[in-house]
Amino acid sequence: MQIHLPIAEIAVDPLVIIAIGSGVGFVSGLFGVGGGFLLTPLLMFNGVPAAVAVSTQANQVLATSVAGASAHWRHGAVDTRMGTLMIAGGMVGSGLGVWLFRILRQSGDIDAAIAGSYVVFLGVIGSLMLWESVGALGKAGGGDPRRRRALRAWTRVLPFKRRFPRSGLYISAIPPVIIGFVVGLLAAVLGIGGGFILAPAMVYLLGVPTRVMVGTSLFQIVFLTGFVTFLQAVVNQTVDLVLAVVLMVGGVIGARLGAAAGQKLKAAELRLLLAIVVLGMGGKVAWDLFAVAPAEFVLEAST
Amino acid sequence: MIRATLTALALWATPLYANADTIAAALAEDSVEIDVDFDGARVTLFGVSNAADDPDAAFVVALVGPSRPHAIVRNTPNGEERFEFVSAPSVLAVAAEPSIAEIVSPDALIRAGVNARYAAKPAPQDMTRTDLDVWRTAFADLKTEAGLFSGDMDGVRRLEGGLLRADIDLPAEAPAGEYDVRAFVFRDGEMVGEFHTPLYLERKGAESFLYNLSRDRGVLYGLIAVLVGVGVGGLGAYFGRR
């Protein structure tokens, strides 16, 4: 059986789409990342035009992150105060990033430069996380990184200190805003959602416990993807609701299973797995960049 | 109904053009509905021609989708090149007879507008470019790869009594709009008779509702998309709790 997608103007097998949605939802619920980085290429591989894939995945990620965040909420693992500060920074950062991206695009061919810096970025973050989490697993407990580290001194010396009871922190309100800003900026320029960059930044730079990081990350993804879905629908008219709903059905189931699986893992194990995913992602971008020659001719979406 | 139509067509076609080769045709269904369960359609055309018993004549039927501007990007070691066609059919599905290679000249097919390699029209200033053929060939290849251009060299059958039948499969990717169905008779390399009839691909039901909503009421559509996302996520959370 096939269903026809009104905006994408193609027919797809709904079972394949549900399978994709649940697989990506699982990864999302487990790590607190949106999963758009997996979803967009998978949809395009199944014939969905790029513009529709990019917009519709935001709608699906919205649903899975609502389901995932509410699961973490019940375990008291969402720091709304920290999340709100990062959302504020992220809105400004992504707005500036979209503008910066346009300027960069006009100045010449920057795709390779973007992909290259993305590889370096993911490689460095992934390696550091891998090294740290393997070390933490070796020691007794396998919990979170030590609380009072030099890396986080800046969170204590800056003004406007606030309590973040969910994370068990008493730090300045400025670092979460700055991190939200930088992540929003990078996400807009690199063209991929910010969960990947945000997750390690919260753990290592702010000292948020891993479990609270996952819930808080999902919390702010809810707002971000809601905003993106709305904008894409209004400005580009590329959100395919039929595709989105079928994806969501699989996605929410996967997200619940992922969140449940996350509760059974040690914090350091979770960070180790995330490090592997980050490195794998970097490897894939590097592979596309250096090893795979792009198709000589590509037909642009007709207008 | 189709039989009555064909009889009328035959009566109309024969006396007027007794000396020339003529063709007249009708579609079994002159509109195709696209709803959310649409996964492609088979378009059947019946035709009558006074050359239907003549082995020296060849018949070609083409389904030509709505024309749109198209652009192709070429990745070269020195960066990207882009070429724009001001107009090209979104779909070009051709059914013909095996004898077409001997009877029809490639130029005649181009003039009839059913040669995939020449279907795309460039801007006037690009007509003289030396690499035009490269771009046109690439365009036809990409469209064929996507299933939107196709050719069936055994798609037209001659039935008894001067009747012709052509079956053309329309892919699920075919866009909505007005299609032009063209039937041609060729003889000695040249086109000697042709007939056009429209085919409408119309959005219906939920497909039509959602598409129109997304185009005419973008803000409402966006709000619905957000609410559906939150709602499905919330339902998932609610049922997952049990």
Chai-1 contact restraints between the chains, C-beta under 6 A:
chainA,res_idxA,chainB,res_idxB,connection_type,confidence,min_distance_angstrom,max_distance_angstrom,comment,restraint_id
A,Q2,B,D39,contact,1.0,0.0,6.0,A-B,restraint_1
A,I3,B,V36,contact,1.0,0.0,6.0,A-B,restraint_2
A,H4,B,V36,contact,1.0,0.0,6.0,A-B,restraint_3
A,H4,B,F38,contact,1.0,0.0,6.0,A-B,restraint_4
A,P6,B,E207,contact,1.0,0.0,6.0,A-B,restraint_5
A,P6,B,L210,contact,1.0,0.0,6.0,A-B,restraint_6
A,P6,B,Y211,contact,1.0,0.0,6.0,A-B,restraint_7
A,E9,B,P175,contact,1.0,0.0,6.0,A-B,restraint_8
A,I10,B,E173,contact,1.0,0.0,6.0,A-B,restraint_9
A,A11,B,D39,contact,1.0,0.0,6.0,A-B,restraint_10
A,A11,B,A172,contact,1.0,0.0,6.0,A-B,restraint_11
A,N59,B,A225,contact,1.0,0.0,6.0,A-B,restraint_12
A,N59,B,G229,contact,1.0,0.0,6.0,A-B,restraint_13
A,L62,B,G229,contact,1.0,0.0,6.0,A-B,restraint_14
A,A63,B,G229,contact,1.0,0.0,6.0,A-B,restraint_15
A,A63,B,V232,contact,1.0,0.0,6.0,A-B,restraint_16
A,A63,B,G233,contact,1.0,0.0,6.0,A-B,restraint_17
A,V66,B,V230,contact,1.0,0.0,6.0,A-B,restraint_18
A,V66,B,G233,contact,1.0,0.0,6.0,A-B,restraint_19
A,V66,B,G234,contact,1.0,0.0,6.0,A-B,restraint_20
A,A67,B,G233,contact,1.0,0.0,6.0,A-B,restraint_21
A,A67,B,G236,contact,1.0,0.0,6.0,A-B,restraint_22
A,A67,B,A237,contact,1.0,0.0,6.0,A-B,restraint_23
A,S70,B,A237,contact,1.0,0.0,6.0,A-B,restraint_24
A,D109,B,G79,contact,1.0,0.0,6.0,A-B,restraint_25
A,G226,B,V226,contact,1.0,0.0,6.0,A-B,restraint_26
A,T229,B,A225,contact,1.0,0.0,6.0,A-B,restraint_27
A,T229,B,V226,contact,1.0,0.0,6.0,A-B,restraint_28
A,F230,B,G222,contact,1.0,0.0,6.0,A-B,restraint_29
A,F230,B,V226,contact,1.0,0.0,6.0,A-B,restraint_30
A,A233,B,G218,contact,1.0,0.0,6.0,A-B,restraint_31
A,A233,B,Y221,contact,1.0,0.0,6.0,A-B,restraint_32
A,A233,B,G222,contact,1.0,0.0,6.0,A-B,restraint_33
A,A233,B,A225,contact,1.0,0.0,6.0,A-B,restraint_34
A,V234,B,G218,contact,1.0,0.0,6.0,A-B,restraint_35
A,V234,B,V219,contact,1.0,0.0,6.0,A-B,restraint_36
A,V234,B,G222,contact,1.0,0.0,6.0,A-B,restraint_37
A,Q237,B,S214,contact,1.0,0.0,6.0,A-B,restraint_38
A,V239,B,A225,contact,1.0,0.0,6.0,A-B,restraint_39
A,L241,B,L210,contact,1.0,0.0,6.0,A-B,restraint_40
A,L241,B,A225,contact,1.0,0.0,6.0,A-B,restraint_41
A,V242,B,V36,contact,1.0,0.0,6.0,A-B,restraint_42
A,M248,B,V232,contact,1.0,0.0,6.0,A-B,restraint_43
A,V252,B,V232,contact,1.0,0.0,6.0,A-B,restraint_44
A,V252,B,G233,contact,1.0,0.0,6.0,A-B,restraint_45
A,V252,B,G236,contact,1.0,0.0,6.0,A-B,restraint_46
A,R256,B,G240,contact,1.0,0.0,6.0,A-B,restraint_47
A,P294,B,N75,contact,1.0,0.0,6.0,A-B,restraint_48
A,E296,B,N75,contact,1.0,0.0,6.0,A-B,restraint_49
A,F297,B,I72,contact,1.0,0.0,6.0,A-B,restraint_50
A,F297,B,R74,contact,1.0,0.0,6.0,A-B,restraint_51
A,F297,B,A138,contact,1.0,0.0,6.0,A-B,restraint_52
A,V298,B,V73,contact,1.0,0.0,6.0,A-B,restraint_53
A,L299,B,I72,contact,1.0,0.0,6.0,A-B,restraint_54
A,L299,B,L142,contact,1.0,0.0,6.0,A-B,restraint_55
A,E300,B,A71,contact,1.0,0.0,6.0,A-B,restraint_56
A,S302,B,R68,contact,1.0,0.0,6.0,A-B,restraint_57
A,S302,B,H70,contact,1.0,0.0,6.0,A-B,restraint_58
